């Protein structure tokens, strides 16, 4: 907003050509832009709204951006193409490998679980190690190419570490928590649902399989938002039209995850861990959707807080075994007595709701949809 304040002070209210001062201040943006829509998004990022545009004798930011784009001289040999009626410049349709790549993590995870179910002893340990490595590499590839990739925003180690913790808790956390409360565990995880450290594979299988609908829902949201950007005639109009698209994408992903979880639970003969898995899935999807569009800070903070809360729940129960510290586990034991999956459901549910509110404020902005190869 400081940029807007300086512009207001430098542009007299009765100036004969108020747009000239704006063009001078944002000349680089206007020169690099391949489309008036990119200028509109850049102006919004600098705090210029439809109300501000009236000061420059325009009804909205889109109209102002069109004049700015037209005023910038361009040579015939300029590398910047003129605006067209097609898709927003700089955006390309995903290739078939990029669209199919998100299917790989789920396929490898399913194969790994089947291998665990049919191996024993040392062979099971090797199968688990190979499965974890294969799924990790497949997820890394899916997040680097295609609709789930974040241009210019590679996955950060902190975010990746806490994401791995959340998925690991979905696999082993509730079983460990129950065993600690009841006096165990008496051994290490053996890869079975009924062992000393119960393994719940269905949620993880469903989450990895859900990479594909997550990619398709993210692509659907992005393409629909760009279409709304081209047809809207004001920032408020654009925001109001994009919010239902965002909610629809989240709902579509949630429905797909529900179906995949039901199928995985039936095939693996495990009880459907519906609330906690849906909460975790929505949290990870919203975090990735924000990251795709360049908003990385909130997902990193929310994932860190969520994983830390789950770690503290386990830590307090373990610490309660120390002399005089029995009261530390009372809150967690009360929650788990009410619902065995209360810890992941409440932590991930609250985090997902927080990110949904944040996304409904950030993603309907025009500046969130600047072509990726252009500076934000």
Protein Blocks (a to p, Z undefined) as FASTA:
>chain_A
ZZmmmmmmmmcfklfblmlmmmmmmmmmmmmpgbfklmmmmmmmnopafklmmmnopabf
klmmmmmmmmpccdfklcbdcddfbdcehiacddfklmmmmmmmmmmmmmmmmmmmmggh
jllmmmmmmmmmmmmmmmmmmmmgcjkbcghiacdfklmmmmmmmmmmmmmmmmmmmmmm
nopafbdcehiaklmbdcdfklmmmmmmmmmmmmmmmmmmmmmmmmmmmmpgcfklmmmm
mmmmmmmmmmmmmmmmmmmmmmmmmmnopacdfklmmmmmmmmmmmmmmmmnopaklmmm
mmmmmmmmmmmmmmmmmmmmpghilmmmmmmmmmmmmpmklmmmmmmmmmmmmmmmmmmm
mmmpmklmgcfkbcZZ
